[in-house]
Amino acid sequence: QVQLVESGGGSVQPGGSLRLSCAYSGSAFSIYTMGWYRQSAGKERELVASITSGGNTNYADSVKGRFTISRDNAKNTVYLQMNSLKPEDTAVYYCRAGPVYWGQGTQVTVSS
C-alpha cells in the first residue's frame, strides 16, 4: 500500500522561498516517476514538475528557473524547492507517484 504525505507548505511573502517534501511509504519508490502538481481556486490541477527514476526532470514553463525538483531514493522522499515565489504560485500542492498515487496536498500561499 503506497501512501504519500506532503509537508512544508505555508504562507510566504512574494520573493520568498519554501521547500516542499513528499514522504513515500511503500515499496518500489525508486522506480516511480514522481511529480508535483498544484491546483488553485477555480482552476484545474496542473503539473508543476516531475522527476523520473533516472533523475530526468521536467518543469512547467511558469516555474522554470525558480523551482527545483529532486529526489532522495534512500529516504523515499521527493522535494520541491521553490524560490522567487509569486502570488500566482498560491495553490494546494500535491505529490504524485506514478499514474495512480496522490498525496493529500499542502497549501502554499504567497501574499504580502
C-alpha positions, 0 to 999 in steps of 0.5 A, a space after each residue: 500500500 503506497 501512501 504519500 504525505 506532503 509537508 512544508 507548505 505555508 504562507 510566504 511573502 512574494 520573493 520568498 522561498 519554501 521547500 516542499 517534501 513528499 514522504 513515500 511509504 511503500 515499496 518500489 519508490 525508486 522506480 516511480 516517476 514522481 511529480 508535483 502538481 498544484 491546483 488553485 481556486 477555480 482552476 484545474 490541477 496542473 503539473 508543476 514538475 516531475 522527476 523520473 527514476 533516472 533523475 530526468 526532470 521536467 518543469 512547467 514553463 511558469 516555474 522554470 528557473 525558480 523551482 527545483 525538483 529532486 529526489 532522495 531514493 534512500 529516504 523515499 522522499 521527493 522535494 520541491 524547492 521553490 524560490 522567487 515565489 509569486 502570488 500566482 504560485 498560491 495553490 494546494 500542492 500535491 505529490 504524485 507517484 506514478 499514474 495512480 498515487 496522490 498525496 493529500 496536498 499542502 497549501 502554499 500561499 504567497 501574499 504580502 
